[in-house]
């Protein structure tokens, strides 16, 4: 029992599901098979997940209609199905198209369920092609229709911010440090990532695919992830602002975070391109979350070290006022980083 895909349908939206080469492995020939694909309307993804967990806890089969109506069954691959198509032919290829009627619009989840055989040694395999679209046709979910315009607005905003930052660098003179130029590069990469994500979603909406634009977007998203954590780390160590070098301990932290960010971005690309129903998808999802948390914790250490170093320096030498000012800045930076981690890793997760 697992969720494959979600989609927000408008009136006239189409679900076109094709199942090929459905096979049961490891079971006996006379074993009854009870499995199928259902398209269920719920208020949210969390509500859908709660219903699936309830089905597992109660040890009930969702194909029986105890939790969902049997009308939600889109493709029934059971041996006792009432369909007129013979089992052998149906298992070779089965297609079902459904048009969403007025009053049925909303958030839908495509779920696969195998209730029989119940033996854990038994497995099933199949090839699934699910084409989902709204009138137009618009291949973006109704919940995501605004994304192309939204990301383009973000692109315009970041382009303006990049222009202002470059102007400040030009006018800054001797106050400009190397880290400020790295920030400019980060802004340029982030701006281009927003642009290509907008273009990618536009082509997905109009054609259903956006492979070429997705590759370009992933390149900039990859660079953005590396640069973001690198800049935060270097600011936290005080490089270019407090001292012109990194000690061995700080170099090791930077190296570890960069390696973790490579793994993190590879996991992100895999999650974007792989179907949620596959076992590998859940593995890469867990890798992404774990690596992300480790990176967020790692970038805090250099900031704490810098704060401690500045506190000791303020008490030891005669430049107390100057060091206290830097100490205050690093404390503010620490609070900003913690706030960023809290909102992007906790609040966003809870809202989702």
N, C-alpha and C positions, 0 to 999 in steps of 0.2 A: 504494500500500500504506500504510494508516494505521489506527490504532486509533480506534474510535468511542466505546466505553463499556466500563466494567468493572463487575462485580457479583459479590458473594459469595452463592452459592446454598446453601440447605439442602435436605434431602431433600423432594421434592414441589414444589420451586421451579419456576416456569414461565418459559420464554422464548417470547414471541409476537412474531414479526418480520413486518412487512408492508412490501413494496417496491412503489412505484408509479412509473409514468412513467420507467422506466429507458431512457436514450437514450445513444447514442454519437455524438459530434460530431467532424467533421473527418476521419473515416475513409472508406474506400471501401466500396461496398455488399457486395462479396464478401469483405471482411476477416473473418477468424474472430474471434469474441469469446470470451475466457476470463476470466470475472470472477465474483465471488461474495462472500458474507459467511460468515465462519466464527466459531464460538464455541469458544474454546480455553481449556482449563483449565491454569493454571500455578501455581507456588508464590507468585509475587509479580508486581507490575507491572514491576519491573526485569527479572525473568526473561523476561517477555513481550517487553519491548522488546529484550532481547538476542537473542531468537529471530528477531524481525523484522529486526533489523540483520544477523544471520547470513544470512537469506534474501536480502537485498539484496546483500550482499558476494559470496555464492556464485552470484548471478544465477539463482536457482531460483524456481519458482512454488509458493507454499504450497498451492495448490489441487491439486497433483499428489500430495500426501501424503508428500513427502520429509521434511518437518520435522514436520508434524502429520498425524494420521490423516484419511483422507477422510470418516470418520464425523463429524468436527467440522464439516464443511461444512453450514451451516444453510440457506442460500439460494444456489442455483447459477444464475447468469444467463448461463452460457456457451451458445453456439450448438450445441455438441456435447453438451449435458447429456443424461443418460439418462432424465430425467423425462418422463412421458407428456404433460405440458402443452405445447402448441405454443409455439414461441419468441415469436411476436407477442403471444399472450395472456399469457404468463408475464411479458413485459417491460411489459405494461400494468399488471398487478397480480399480485403473488405473495405468498402468506402461508404461514408455517410456524410451527407451535407445537411446543415440545418440553418435556417434563416431566423434571426431574432425578430420577434413580433413586437408590436407596440405594447408597452407595459412590462416587457421582459428585459428591458435595458438594464445594464448594471455590470458589476464586477464578477467575472466567471473564472473558475479554476478547472483545468483539465487534469483529472486524477486517474491513475491506473490502480486497479484493485485485483488481487488474486486471493480468493477465499478458499478455493480447493484446487489441487491438493494442499494440505496444511503442512506436510512434511518439509522441514527446513532444508533437507537435502535436495528437494526438487526446485528447479529454477525454470524460468521462462525467458525466451528471447523473441524479439520482434523488431521490425523496422516500421517506424511511425513517421508519417508526414502530416503535419498539422498546419493548415493554411487558415489564418484568422484575419479578417479585415472588416472594416466599416465602410459604409457607402462612400463612393468617390471614384475608385476605391482608395481608402486610406489604411495602410497596413500598420500604422501605429495604433496602439491601444488608445481609446478615448481618454484615458487617464494621462496619456503622454502626448496628446496632440499639440500642446502648447510648447513642448520642449525645443523644437527648432527655433522658434521666435525668442524664447526665453534665453537660450544659450547665445543667440546672436546679440541680444541686449547686453548680456554679460561680456561678450567680446568687445562691444563698443565701450562699455565702462572700463574694462581692463586696458583697452587701447589708449583711452584718455589718461588713465592713471600712469601708464608706461611713458606717455609723452611728457607728463608733468615731472615724473621722476628723472627722466633723461635731461630735461631742462634744469632741474635742481642740481644735477651732477655737473652740468656745464657751468653753472653759476657758482658752484660750491668752492672752487679753487682748492686751496691747501687743506680744507676740511674734509675733502672727499677721500675715503679709504678704499682699499681693494675690495672689502666686503660689500661696499655700496655698488660697485660694478657688477658683482655677482648677483646682487638683488635685481639689478636692471635686466640681466640675462634671464633670471627667474621670471620676471614680469613678462618679458617677450615670449618665453616658452609657454607660460600660462595663457597669455592672450591668444596665441596660435592654437593651443589646445581647445579653447572655447570656440574659436572659429570653425575648426574642423569637426568638432562634435556637433555643432549646429548644422553643418553641411551633411554630416553622416546621418543625422536623424531626418533631415529633409529627404534624402534619397531612400531611406527606409520607408518613410511615409508614402512616397510616390511609386516606388518600384518593389518594395518588399525586401530589398537587399542593399547593403552599402559597403561591400567588401573592400574596394579600393580606398574609400574614404576612411573606413575603419582602421586600415593599416596605418595611414598617415596619423590619424588621431591617437592610436596606441603608441606610436613613436614619441609624439609630443607629451602624452600622458606619462610615459615611462621617464622621459627626461625631467618632466616637472616634478615627479615624485622624488627622484634622486636629488635634484637641486634644492627642493624645499627643505628636506631633512638635513642636507649638507649645510645650507645657509644657517638654519637654526642651530646646528651643532657648532659651527664656526663662531657664531655670535656668542653662544654659551661659553665657549672656551676663552673668549676675549681676543681671538686672533684678529689682527689688523686694528682693533680698537684699543686694547690694553697692552698687547704684546705682538711682535711680528713673527712669532713661531709657535709650533705645537710641540708639547713634550711627548714622550713615548706613550704614556697612558692615554692622552687625548688622541694620538694618531691611531691607536688600536680601536678606540671607540668609534672614530670616523670610519675606519675600514669595516668594522663589524656592521655598522648601520648601513653602509653602502651595499654590502653583500646582501643584507636582509631586505633592503629596498628592491634589489634586483629580483629576489624570490617573490616579494610582495607584488611587484608589477607583473611578473609572469603569471602569478595566480589570478590577478585581476583580469588579464587578457583571457585566460582559460575560462573563467567564470562568465565573461561576456559572450564567449563564442560557443560554449558547451551547453547542451540541454540540461536543465535542472534535475531531470529524472535519473540521470546516470550516477552510478556510485562514485565515479571519479570527481563529479561536480561537488559532492559533499566533502570529499577529501580535500580538494583545493580550496573550498570555502573555509574549512577549519584551519588550513595552512595560512590563508589570508588573514583571518582574525588573529591567530596566534602571533604571526610575524608583525602584524600591525601594532599589537599591544606591546611587544618587545621593543620595537623601534620607538614608540612613544615614551616608554620608560627610560630607554637608553639616552635619549636626548636631554633628559632632565639632569643626569649626573654631571656633565660639564658645567651646567649653570650653577649647581650647588657647590661644585669645587671652586668656581670663580668667586661666588659670594663669600665663601669661607676664606679664600686667599685675600680678598679685598678687606674683609673685616680684620684679619690679622695684620695686614699692612697698615690699616688706618690706626691701629693701636700701637704700632712699632715705630713708624717714622714721623717726620715732621710735616708731612703733607696730608694731614688728617682730613682737612676739609675737601681736598681734591678726591681722595679715596672714598670718602663717605658719599660724595656725589655719584661716583661710579657705582658704589655699592647700592645706592638707591635705584639707579637705572637697572642694574642687574636683577634686583628684587622685583621691579615692575615687569621686566622681561619674563622672569620666572612665572609671575602671576598670569601674564598673557598666554604663555605656552600651556600652562595647566588649564586655563580656561578654554583654549583651542582644543586640547585633547578631550576635555570634559564634554564640550558641545558636539564635536565631530565623531566621537567614539561612543558616547553614552546617550546623550539627548537624541541624536539622529536615530540611533538604534531603537530607543524606546518609542519614538514617533512612528517608526516603520512598523 
